[in-house]
């Protein structure tokens, strides 16, 4: 079964184009290193919760939009190898030097998930 890396991050609304450009560049690397699918979702209907919610999870501020993303891999071994290749790739380092990340990375939440059910 597939293996999923999930991400939630707050992005200033005015940085949407910069975020999309960064996502397009990283998508190329993810796919090159074995990902089967990359999905980036710009928050459109993200309600406030009574106890917790997406905005609270990433401490989104006034003008920030929650972005929900995932990378699908064929399996965990491919993901582990792909992530290492990505972090070691000089194109990734160059991207980070040339264009600062358009969000506060300290507030990003992420994790790897074994698929329980696929339909």
C-alpha positions as CSV (number, residue, x, y, z in Angstrom):
1,X,0.0,0.0,0.0
2,X,1.0,3.6,-0.5
3,X,2.7,5.8,2.1
4,X,1.7,9.4,2.6
5,X,3.6,12.4,3.8
6,X,1.1,15.0,5.1
7,X,1.7,18.7,5.6
8,X,-0.3,21.7,7.0
9,X,1.1,25.2,6.9
10,X,-0.1,28.8,7.3
11,X,0.8,30.9,4.3
12,X,0.2,34.7,4.1
13,X,-2.6,35.3,1.5
14,X,-0.3,37.7,-0.4
15,X,2.3,35.0,-0.8
16,X,0.0,32.5,-2.7
17,X,2.0,32.9,-6.0
18,X,5.3,32.5,-4.3
19,X,4.0,29.4,-2.5
20,X,2.7,27.9,-5.7
21,X,6.0,28.5,-7.5
22,X,7.9,26.8,-4.6
23,X,5.4,23.9,-4.7
24,X,5.9,23.5,-8.5
25,X,9.6,23.3,-8.1
26,X,9.5,20.8,-5.2
27,X,6.9,18.7,-7.1
28,X,9.5,18.0,-9.8
29,X,11.9,16.7,-7.3
30,X,9.3,14.6,-5.4
31,X,8.3,12.9,-8.6
32,X,11.9,12.4,-9.8
33,X,12.7,10.7,-6.5
34,X,9.7,8.3,-6.5
35,X,6.5,10.1,-5.4
36,X,3.5,9.0,-7.4
37,X,1.4,12.0,-6.6
38,X,1.7,15.5,-5.0
39,X,-1.3,17.5,-4.0
40,X,-1.3,21.1,-2.7
41,X,-4.6,22.5,-1.5
42,X,-5.2,26.2,-0.7
43,X,-7.7,26.6,2.2
44,X,-11.1,27.6,0.9
45,X,-13.6,26.4,3.5
46,X,-11.6,26.0,6.8
47,X,-14.0,26.6,9.7
48,X,-13.1,27.6,13.2
49,X,-13.5,24.7,15.6
50,X,-14.9,24.6,19.1
51,X,-11.9,22.8,20.6
52,X,-9.3,22.7,17.8
53,X,-9.0,23.2,14.1
54,X,-6.6,23.6,11.2
55,X,-5.9,27.3,11.9
56,X,-5.2,26.6,15.5
57,X,-3.0,23.7,14.8
58,X,-0.6,26.0,12.8
59,X,-1.3,29.2,14.8
60,X,-2.6,30.9,11.6
61,X,-2.7,34.6,12.0
62,X,-5.1,37.2,10.5
63,X,-4.2,37.2,6.8
64,X,-2.8,33.6,6.6
65,X,-4.5,30.8,4.7
66,X,-4.1,27.2,5.7
67,X,-2.5,25.0,3.1
68,X,-3.1,21.2,3.3
69,X,-0.8,19.1,1.2
70,X,0.3,15.5,0.8
71,X,2.8,13.5,-1.1
72,X,1.9,9.9,-2.1
73,X,4.7,7.3,-2.3
74,X,4.5,3.7,-3.5
75,X,5.7,2.6,0.0
76,X,7.7,3.8,3.0
77,X,11.1,2.5,1.7
78,X,10.7,4.6,-1.5
79,X,9.6,7.6,0.6
80,X,12.6,7.3,3.0
81,X,15.0,7.0,0.0
82,X,13.3,9.8,-1.9
83,X,13.3,12.2,1.0
84,X,17.0,11.6,1.6
85,X,17.8,12.2,-2.1
86,X,15.7,15.4,-2.0
87,X,17.5,16.8,1.0
88,X,20.9,15.9,-0.5
89,X,20.1,17.3,-3.9
90,X,21.9,20.6,-4.7
91,X,18.8,21.9,-6.6
92,X,16.9,21.9,-3.3
93,X,19.6,23.9,-1.6
94,X,19.7,26.3,-4.5
95,X,15.9,26.7,-4.3
96,X,16.2,27.6,-0.6
97,X,18.9,30.1,-1.3
98,X,17.3,31.8,-4.2
99,X,13.8,32.1,-2.9
100,X,13.1,32.1,0.8
101,X,10.3,29.8,1.9
102,X,7.0,31.9,1.7
103,X,5.8,30.8,5.2
104,X,6.9,30.3,8.7
105,X,8.3,26.8,8.7
106,X,8.3,26.6,12.5
107,X,4.5,26.4,12.4
108,X,4.3,23.7,9.7
109,X,3.0,20.4,11.0
110,X,3.8,17.2,9.1
111,X,4.1,13.5,9.4
112,X,4.3,10.2,7.6
113,X,1.3,8.0,7.4
114,X,0.8,4.3,6.6
115,X,-2.4,3.9,4.6
116,X,-5.1,2.1,6.5
117,X,-7.7,2.0,3.7
118,X,-7.6,3.0,0.1
119,X,-10.7,3.2,-2.2
